[in-house]
Amino acid sequence: MSLKKLMTPSFAYILAANFLLYFAFYLILPILAFYLQEEFGAGKTMIGFVLSCYTIACLCIRPFSGYLLDTFARRPLYLLAYIAFVAIFGGYILATSLTLFIALRIVQGLAFGMVTVAGNTIVIDILPSAHRGEGIGYYGLANNIAMSFGPMIGLFMHNTCSYAFIFTCALISGVLGFFMAYLVKTPYKAPVQRIPISLDRFFLKKGIWAGIALLMLSIPYGMTTTYVAMYAKEIGIEVNSGLYFTFMAIGLAVSRMFSGKQVDKGRVTLVITLGMYLATITFFMLSALHLIREWSPAFSSYLYIGIALAQGIAFGTMFPAFNTLFVNLAHHNQRGTATSTYLTSWDVGIGIGLMIGGSLAQSFGGFEYAYLFGACLTVVSTLFFILKAGPHFNREKLR
């Protein structure tokens, strides 16, 4: 199916809503540490605590959001979470104390956890099942475009504008996104019989093995997004670290345009396995970059950018495939739970990567050891997926 045929009005609106949501998110992401330091005099430990509150809140709400989305009408929950997320940007402008800012950050983390699960679930509802992988790929592409431009624009504005102005721009982006989200029309969802609360209503039990593989894979990814700029500075890579994320976003965007089509042809496990192979190579290369830097400083700089592009292709290839894998293991009335399980597995791994990356670097004397650990973990994840999670999916998949 061509993009033109796939692009129904509701799909176009939810793509725009997703882009504007993530643009608002990424616009303020790189300036928050500066804001906390300059406006509230927060130290590094406090900054880490405040920023982690958002992730913890997001993780806490996700299992419950899947249950709510499978039990009640999805569109109202999506819109409620969206407007709550957006409103907090206005709260940041008015926050006069660090305590109030922390409270706002927690509430926004809760809203973000709900709105992202809801958006992913709704886009699955409105896509034709035969082209779900391709559609999910384009939906994720909106995130990647926001990731490409949001941090860059936010850092540029940090040097030229006030924090209030940056928060206002994020608020405007969010409001526009909410109007796009409001225009999305979802299929009728018949009232469901209230089922007794059980673990499977909050976490897809059939997705446990795939969740473990994804969690192990996301740990080195979390270490990369957080510490790769410090690693480059530590070993003397003479490239603007912002380019790493730009090229990673390019790789994510390019790969999503073709991986979704392969998923729709039933090659879910093959696509994931190929992405895992490429991810493994990139983490081993990243861990060896300090040795390559000693041999050829110029080549190591080009390789640094090449690794970013390859990592983007690897993970961009796997994202739609993993999302589809979880959905295909679930009944139609468990789509929210499936999406929540997928995102929770990913976020838990990212959180572990954030926590252990710096500790490993400090304990062993450099970030190359953290990335070597990540590379080995990716090998374990790949073997686990090939031997356990992949065969389990092929046995248990419902479509």
Disulfide bonds with the S-S distance in Angstrom:
none
